[in-house]
């Protein structure tokens, strides 16, 4: 009901504002028309924007544009990546057309795109912003680079961004967690067209980077629908709200019209480490087309993609015993292999990227009203099916049933991921103020299925596939924003607004056979469908079923037991906020800005955060800049209400681990308090310069976070006679939950992150072509500071509350340093692309010192060449990791789980798929 009321209020306010803005903006208009060229040929896709308004346009395939505006003097901002931005002043007369022709001169400057992120006021060039902002032109990247998904594109382009494909990490195999400036996936805010994007429903609780965090799935947005991505590398919670501690990523959707773009990329990993030297076959098809709406610059742009990605496998043949006979556990592997006509290579798991099928469709539209007002909307739907493997269950294992799998089995986690989003609003002018009213809705559903598995407690009657339930996350955000430029000083920009956000987190239980231990269960009734209601009964059961090795068979679906009815929950919360953002140009050289934001959550209270920014131009081409801010991140509903039981491997040993909420009985026994927000303090300082054909930005930063939320290691009780009463009660509670260990979310630590980012760009005419060079690098150092905030009952057990492995996940599983050098050369119908990325060292996240290892730095090189077969058709071929570079092998054989994890599955460096060869065909009409 609350959700429905929110929507009705938003709709009513939208109608009222539409009438007000339309009435206030009614009047006669004029038109600005023209053509943009590079001096010889038309330039499609150039951005033109009317300064201090939201009116803008893109040039078409012939380089032409048309803008309808109110009469008067206007400044037109013209920008295109790789060319200097221009400002042109024109006078528009009512009912008449003003001609504006523009020549972009690439050879006179370097890359300095106009950006809107980082300020709620007027756009600025990258070297004029008071905080660092990167601009990633997706059109150029997709045309040249081997990567096709957003996370992998950014991982190789933006040094401060890190993301890697995970393996044997449950749902995290299907959604790549990402980091900005060394912080967590949930400490970077993602926007689409400047509006908050919802988080994924999945919380990462297995052994991977981002453990315990909830991120945003940018791969759910098709690259075919994206124009560019802006990355704000600075704390911005005072401007944009929760999660923006590390920065903000703003995805700008395409708005071109009358242009058809079809992009087909196919490839595979051709590498010495793959079976038959090839796997990971990939096909991505992207389509984009825009349709003009009316005669005033309206549009509807539609982009979609279909992706096929096969799995890769870098495990080795199983080392050690494969088949034992009992009693005694006698190794009979050799005779077993001969009798079944198989080899050790047939008994292995899949260590590598998961198998995916994905389809997305996005739309972006604008309907102009009178005098620069517009109604806009955007959003999309998506579906992804994933297939990831677990650890192989051997024939003699108690988790196997020989009558079903005489050779053992490799269980698979399948995912069905559904995304849907829709945002709409109206923006225009109310008097001298620009106003933007919007409502953004998003929902992510993550359904788990288990295939090629069994519930061993059912014996040979067990099914081999299970429906395991899963999480659903819904978010609805309503914003009302005002902004205005005052003609005082050298310009005073003021923005303020309000936001209401509603969130809902839901856990859906799986089928009964996915979680029940039938060998140790007791019937307590019958449900409405006539099915037995069973609960675990480890003390009184007489039906215990024993496996081939003589130990009791495990209950629940192997690899991922389903969510239980007691895990199922539907939790909601709402937050309201208000902000003000001011930028004052005291002179042409000195800019000072400040932002203040108040937020109130109905579940934990209020927070007030602020930010100060400054930029001073030492000369026309050189400036210094800096910022200081406070920030926060609200604990996610996932972290507050997620609970489950699943098989986790700790240093190669499987445990049935239960995750319990902070208001559960185990949490109360251990004294673990309710979650509270993370709070941060950030400062940054930098230098920007344009000298000759070079652009340089150099920025240092420091971020301190208090009460950082972590996912604890596993606590276990004891039933020994000498155990304490608390340990005995924990043991009984865990047994009832079919778990032998328990983990929680807790505000366990404080952390500090410090680092420096460098970006240097260069562009020049070389011979008859154009050479472009980009050099960028980052160094980021994160560490826990101060004592571990263990509860009173856990004093002396801090190594469980926040363990050695947890510290490494936080500090060292992504590279501290990354350097990127990219060279591209265009001449006539040809282009060439070369990129080398240095990935720094990472460490193995483990609690066992015998397994600890530092993996050395590596350099990965990408190459590509392209040729225009016709003006509309281009063919590109190339390679990611052309020299087939792999991370270091795991040094301790005992840490490889019988040779299955030859490369670390915990450290996120650049993956271990090896060389990838691709071919791409691009059609532009």
CORJOCOR-V853872 format. One line per field, one symbol per residue. ss: DSSP state (H for helix, E for strand, - for the rest). psi: psi as a letter, one per 20 degrees, with the letter a starting at -180 (. if undefined). burial: I if it has 24 or more other ideal C-beta (glycine too) atoms within 12 Angstrom, else O. Layout:
# CORJOCOR-V853872
ss->???
psi->???
burial->???
This chain:
# CORJOCOR-V853872
ss->-HHHHHHHHHHHHHHHHHHHHHHH----EEEEEEEEE----E----EEEE-----EEE-----EEEEEEE-EEEEEEEE------EEEEEEE----EEE--EE--HHH-----EE--------EE-------EEEEEHHHHHHH-----HHHHHHHH---EEE------HHHH----EEE----HHHEEEEE--EE---------------------HHH--HHHEEEEEEE----HHHH------EEEEEEE------EEEEEEEEEEE----HHHEEEEEEEEEEEEEEEE----EEEEEEEEEEEE--------------EE----EE-HHHHHHH----HHH--------EEEEEEEEEEEEEE-----EEEEEEEEEEEEEEEE---E---------------E--EEEEEEEEEEEEEEEEEEE--EEEEEEEEEEEEEEEEEEE----HHHHHH----EEEEEEEEEEEEEEEEEEEEE-----EEEEEEEEEEEEEEEEE---HHH---HHHEEEEEE-----EEEEE---------E-----E----------------EEEEEEEEEEEEEEEEE----EEEEEEEEEEEE---EEEEEEEEEEEEE----EEEEEEEEEEEE---HHHHH--EEEEEEE--EEEEEEE-----HHHHHH-------EEEEEEEEEEEEEE--EEEEEEEEEEEEEEEEEE---E---------HHHHHHHHHHHH----EEE-EEEEEEEEEEEEEEEEEEEEEE--EEEEEEEEEEEEEEEEE------HHH---HHHH--HHHHHHHH--E--EEEEEEEEEEE--EEEEEEEEEE--EE-----HHH--EE--EEEEEEEEEEEEE--EEEEEEEE------------HHH------------E-------EEEEEEEEE-
psi->ghgggggggggghggghgggggghjprqrrppqaqprjigqqoqjppppoqjrjprrqqahjjqrppprqqapqppppqppiqpqqpppqppppjrpppoppppnhiiaapmqpqiqipjcqqrrhiiqiqppqpoohghghhgqhqhqgghghhigohippqqprqlkchihiooqqqpkjarhjjpppqpkjqpqqrrippoianrqjpiroapnhiipphiipgrppoomqpkhhgiaqikghapooopqqjqqkppppoppqaronqiiqpjjpakpppppppppqpqoajkjrqoppqrqpppprrqokrrqppaphpqqqrhlpokgghggghjlrrhiinraooaqrpqpqpqpqqpqpoqaqljqqpqqrarqqpppqoqqbppoqgiqijqohhgnhjaqoqpoqqoppppqpqqapqbpncippqopqpppqpppoppqprlarohiibiiqriqqojarqpppppppqopqqqppmqcjpoppqrarqpppqpppppqaqhiiipnhhlqppjapahjjqpoqqqmhhiqjjppqahjjqpqqrrpphnqrprhihpqoqrrqqqqqqpppppnhrihpppqqqpppqppiijbrqpqrppqqppohahjpqqrrqpqqrroppqhghhjpqrproqpolippqopppqrijrggghhikprqqrqqqqpqqqqrpqqoocjqpppopqqppppqlpprorapqqaqjqhiqrhghgggggghghjkqjrqqrpqmhrqqppqaqppppqppqpocjappppppqqqppopqqqrqpmqrhijpikhiggnrgghghhghjiqphqpppoppqppociqqqpppppopaqrqpoqiohhiqqpprqqpppqqqqqpohrhipppqqapplhjlpqrqqpgohijjmljhmhqpihpnfjrliappprqppppo.
burial->OOIOOIIOOIOOIIOOIIOOIIOIIOOOIIIIIIIIIIOOOIIIIIIIIIIIIIIIIIIIIOIIIIIIIIOOOIIIIIIIIIIIIIIIOIOIOOOOOIOIIIIIIIOOIIIIIIIIIIIIIIIIIIIIIIIIIIIIIIIIIIIIIIIIIIIIIIIIIIIIIIIIIIIIIIIIIIIIIIIIIIIIIIIIIIIIIIIIIIIIIIIIIIIIIIIIIIIIIIIIIIIIIIIIIIIIIIIIIIIIIIIIIIIIIIIIIIIIIIIIIIIIIIIIIIIOIIIOOOIIIIIIIIIIIIOIIOOIIIIIIIIIIIIIIIIIIIIIIIOOIIIIOOOOOOOOIOOIOOOOOOOIOOIIIIIIIIIIIIIIIIIIIIIIIIIIIIIIIIIIIIIIIIIIIIIIIIIIIIIIIIOIIOIIIIIIIIIIIIIIIIIIIIIIIIOOIIIIIIIIIIIIIIIIIIIIIIIIIIIOOIIIIIIIIIIIIIIIIIIIIIIIIOOOOOIIIIIIIIIIIIIIIIIIIIIIIIIIIIIIIOOOOOOOOOOOOIIIIIOOOOIIIOIIIOOIIIIIIIIIIIIIOIIIIOIIIIIIIIIIIIIIIOOOOOIIIIIIIIIIIOIIOOIOIIIIIIIIIOOOOIIIIIIIIIIIIIIIIIIIIIIIIIIIIIIIOIIIIIIIIIOIIIIOIIOIIIIIIIIIIIIIIIIIIIOOIIIIIIIIIIIIIIIIIIIIIIIIIOOOOOOOOOIOOIIIIIIIIIIIIIIIIIIIIIIIIIIIIIIIIIIIOOOOOIIIIIIIIIIIIIIIOOOIIIIOOIOOIIOIIIIIIIIIIIIIIIIIIIIIIIIIIIOOOOIIIIIIIIIIIIIIIIIOOOIIIIIOOIOIIIIIIIOOOOOOOIIIIIIIIIOOIIIOOIOOOOIIIIIIIIIIIIIIIIIIIIIIIIIIIIIIO
